[in-house]
Each structure stands twice: as C-alpha cells, then as structure tokens.
Amino acid sequence: MGAQFSGEKIIDLNFSPPDCLISYLGAVTALLRARGIRCDLTDVAGRSGYAFIINIHPELLPTGPVAFDWEVLIEGTRALGVEVELVAVARGDNDEANFTELFERVREEIEAGRPCIVWGAGEGPQFGLVNGYRQDRYVVTGAKGRRDEISYDQLKAVWRIAGIFAGERFEPECRTEERKAVVRAVRLLRGTVACFDAEYFSGVRAFSAWGDAVARGRTDYEGLIYNLLCYYELQLLAAGFCVRLAKKHPQAAPYLKNAARCFQNSFHNLEQAGKLASSPAEVRQNSEPIAKLLRACREQNEQAAVELERAFGLME
C-alpha cells in the first residue's frame, strides 16, 4: 500500500515554461524567472552547457538528448544566480520509498513558496515544473500555462527518480561565469566530459556516428526525427549564446561570431537533413545525402570549438 498524503497548496506563477523540445531548458527558465532571475532559453542553454551537448544512440533512439548525467548542467545553471541542487537516485527495488521521499521534499519546497522541477512529471520522460500539490499529486505547469496533476508514484521517470530544487539567490560574477561557460562548451563539444552513458556517442564525433547509422540503415525513424528536432533547437541556442557573448566581449567578438556562424551552418545542415527525411522510405532513399549533411555538422562543430578556444584567450 502506498503512502497517504493530504492537503494542497498551489503557487501562482507569473511564468510558465516556454515552448521548447528540451524540457530541462523550459522548466529551468520558468523556475528561475519565477525566482526573479531575468533569463531566457538562450541564457539557460548557454550557461548550463546544454546548448553544446551532442549525444546520439548508435541506433538513433530518441533518448540521446537526455541520456546523460544531468549533474554536468548544475554548475552552469547555478551561475545564473540561484543555488541549484539536483537530487537523483537510480530506479530499482526502492522506488516506492524514493517516490515518497521526493514527494515529501517537493511538498516542503511548495509550502516554503518555492516551485521546483521533477523528472517524469509530464506527458513523457521530461522535466516538469511543479508549482503545487493536491493530496498525493503533483500540480505541474507546462507551456502556455497548461496545468496537469500527476500521482507522486506514477512519474514517467526512466533511469532515475530526480528533482531539481532552487535555493537562495546570489549575485554571480558574470565575466568569470561567461569564461567558464566557454570552457564547458569546448569540453562538451570535444566529448571530454565523463558523465555520459558509454553506450552513446557524445561530442562532435556523435555527428559521424549519426551519419554512419543512417548510411547503414540502422535508423529508429521516430528517434531520428526527434534527435533532428532537438539538435535544431540546441544548435540555434548555441549560436545565439555566442552572439550574446560577442556583444559583451569586443576583443573576442570575431571568434565568437565565427563560432556562431558554425553553429548556424550546422543547424541549416540538420534542417536540410530533416527535409530529406520526411518518411522512412525517404530516409532509405536519401540515406547518403543525409549522412553527408550530418558528417558536415561534425566539421562545423569542431571548428566552433576551435573558435571558442581562441575567444577564451581574449575574454576579459
């Protein structure tokens, strides 16, 4: 028999998550804005490092954009000006107790007037912004203010049971954090962050693996399309973040703008690949040109990493 809970509390939010495919970015942006931090998707994607993550399953399953240790995102998310804590435990024999503990922690946060984020609190395996509870259910606010209620033990939480909690605000040292964001971006692009599932390809080499999988016909079609859509979004956010940094760091601006162009070119490659992949039959027919476009994305992202390294040396 599950735990018994009672009562309810709903926090009125001025901000709901922006409409985006990468649920972490949408939920965190809304959470931080609810806490008074001025930010948007580009800020959160760039600072956290999510904009520079490339992660692909060998058979193009749709799990690539979330199949990594999210702890890599926390330092950069914290740099936006709020203490951030990730609590995560692997799924297993203690799920019932862990579901209960997470719900109790969330109730405490809501009672203190602090919304939070729960993995699996949504229509699928995604990060949901929780702004209340009612009896034994999370109250979750989605894009466009959509509100859902989800039982505490019915989360669509693959791999792990997890929550993200925002603590005290502080004033970050912006220049220092921007330099750290560039270092983080280069490490993620080069696949040197040791938090990724070994089964997946990470960093720029993931584009080559992606192209090879398409060329060999090892394609989960829904996964292919979902990955394309997610990385459209992330490559555009990476470009936007570089443009913003260029405005703040005039000496490094030429290299930062070059990096932005690389990400924009990669986005256009992904966009073109998507047009050639309108159906499973089209993927089979266009496998070589799609693979060529994806491999070209590797070249663009490799060059972006070089430009970011050059920029770093000139950032004040």
N, C-alpha and C positions, 0 to 999 in steps of 0.2 A: 504493500500500500504506500502511495506517495506521500510526501509532506503535505501538511494542511496549512494554508495561509488565509489571511483575512485582511480586510481593509482596502483602501485605494488612495492614490494620490496622483494627480496629473500636473506636470509643469507646463505652463503656457509658454510656447516658444515663438519668438519673432521670426525665426529662420527655419525652414525645412531643408533637407538635403537637396543640393542642385541635381538636376537630372544628368546622370553620367553612368557609364558602364562599370567603372572601378568603384565599387561600393565603399571601400575604405576612404577614398578621397571625398566622396559625397558626404558620408557620415561625419568624418572628422572636420570637414569645412563647416558644416552646420553646428557641430558641437562647439568648436572654437568661437564661432560667431555668436552663439548663444551665451558664451562666457565673456563676450565683449572684445574679442580679438578681431581686428579688421584683416580679413584674408579671403582668398577665393581658391578655386581649384588649382590654379597655376601656382600660387604660393605653397599650398599644401603638397602638391605633386613634386615641385622642385626641391623644397626644403627637406621633405621626408626621404626623397630619393626614389619614390615610386615612378616618377616620370622616366627614370633611366633603367628600370628593370626590364629585362627581356628574358623570358623563361618559357621554354617550349618542351612539351612531352614528345618523345620520339614518334608517337602515333597521332600527334596533334589533338589530344584530348582537350576539352575546354577548361581544364584545371590550371593550365600554365600561369595565368596572371595572378593566381592566389596561392600556388603550391610552393610556399617558402616560409621560412621562419620570420614572422612579422616583426620580431624584435629589431630587425635591421631598420625599420621605419621609425622607431620610437624616438631615438636621439634627435633626428631631424624634425619630427613633429613637435617635440618639446621645445625646439629652438624658436618656434613661433610665439612663445611667451606664456605657456602654461605647463606646469608639471604634468606629465602623462605617464600612466602606468598600464602596462599590458599584463593581464593575468591569464595564463593559458595552461591547460593540462590535457594530455593525450586522452582520447576516447579509450574506454576499457571497462573493466569489471566494476569500477567505482562511479560509473556515470550518474546513477541516481543521487548519490551524495554530492557529487560535483555540480550537478544541475541545481540542487538545493542550495549549496553554498554560494553559487554565482547569483542566484535569485535573491538570496538574503543580502548579499553585498550590494546588488543593484537597488533593492528597497531602501537600504541605508543611504545610498547616494541620492535617490529621489527625495527622501524625507529631508535631506540637507539642501535640497533645491538644485542639485547638480545632475543634469542629464548625462547619459553615458552611452556606450556602444557595446552591442552584444553580437558575437559571431553566430550566424544562423538565424537571426531574428529578421526574417524577410521571406520573400517568395521562394528563395533558393539559398544555396550556400553563399551568404553575403553578410556584410556588416550592416547592422540596423541601428538607427538612432533611437534609443529608448528614453522617452520623456515621462514615463509614468508606469504605474502598475495598478491592476484591478484584481483583487483576490489572488489567484495563482497565475495571473497572466501578465506578460509584458505589454505595455502600450507603446507601440512603435510608430514613429512618424517618418513617412517616406517622401519622395519627390512630390512637389505640388501639394504638400500638406496632407497627403493620403495617410490615414490612420488605420492601423491593424492591431489586433490583440492576438498574442501567441502564448500558448501554455508554456510555463517555465521548463517543462521536460519534453517539449516537442520541437525544440530548435532543430533547424536543418544544418546542424553543425558537424560537417565532415572533418575528420582528422583529430580535431581537438574542441574542447569546450573553452570559450575565451570571452573576455570582456576587456574594454579599454575605458579607463577612468581618468578624468581630468581633475587635477588638484588646484594648488594655488597659482595665481598669476605672478609673473615677474617680468622685468624689463630685459630682454635679450640684448646682447652686444651684436648688432646687426652685421657689421662688417666681418667680424670673426665668424659668425654663423654662415654668412654667404661663402666665405672661403672654404669652410668645412663642407658646405653643400656641393661645391665643385669637386673637392677631393672624393666625396661619397659618390658622386655621379661617375667619375672616372673609374673607381673601383667596381661599381656595379656594371658599367659597360664592359669592362675587361674581365668580368666573371671571377674576381678575386675575393669576393665576399663568401665566407664559408658557411652560410646559413641555408643554402638551397638543397633541396632533395637531390640526392646523387642520381636519381633516375632521369632527371630532367637536364636539358641543356640550358645553360644560363650565360648571360653576357652576349657579346656580339656574335659569338660562334653559334648561338641559337638560331640566328637567321639562316646560316648554312645548313644546319640540321633540318630546319623547317623546309628549305628548298629541296633538300635531298629526299625528305619524306614525301613531298608532293611528286617529285620526279619518279619515285619508286611506286607510287600509288598507295602508300601507307597513310591514308587520309581518313580520319574521322571527320565527315563533312561538316557536321554541326560544330565540332571543335575547331576546324579550320576557319569557318566564318566567324565564330566568337573570338578567336585569337586575333583575326584581322581587325575586327571592330575595336577590341580593347587596345591593340597597339596603334591603330589610327589615333585613338584618343591620347595615349601616353606620348607618342612621338610629337604630336602637336603641343601638348603641355610642356614637353622638354624644350621645344623651340621657343615657346612663349616665355618660359623661365629665363632662358639665355638672353632673350631680347631685354627683359627687365633688368637683368644683371648688367647688361651693356650700358644702360642708361645711368646706372649708379657708379660704374667704374670706367670712366672715359679712356684711361690708358689701356685697359684690357678690352675695350669695346670691339676693335676689329676682329679679334679672335673669338669673342663671344658671339658676334654676329655671324662669323663663319660657321661656328657650331650650330647656331640656329638654322642656318641655311641647310646644313647637312641633315638635321632632323626633319626639316620641311621636305627636302628631297626624298628622304626615306618614307615620310608619310605619303607622298604622291605615288611612290612605288607600291605601297600597300593598298592605296586607293585603286590603282590600276589593276593590281592582282585581284582585288575584290570584284571588279567589273568582269574579269575573265573567269570568275568562279561562281557564276550565278546559279549553277546547279551541279550535282555530282557528275553528270555527263560532260558539262563544260570543263570541270576540273580535269577529267581524264583527257579531254581533247586538247586542253591548253596547259597541260602539266609542265612542259618545258619552258614556255614563256613565263608562267607563274613562278617556277623555280628560279629563273634568271632574275626576275624582279626581287624576289626575296633575298637572293645572294647579294644583289646590289645594295640592299639595305644594310648588310654587314659592312660593306665598304664605307657607306655613308656614316654609320655609327662609329666605326673605327676612326675615321677622320675627325668626327665630332670629339672623340676622346682626346685626340692629339691637340685639337684647337682649345679644348678646355684646359689641358695641361699648360699650354702656352699662356692662356689667360690668367691662370692661377698665379704665375710669377709676377704679373703686373697688377694684381688686385691689391689695393691699399689695405 
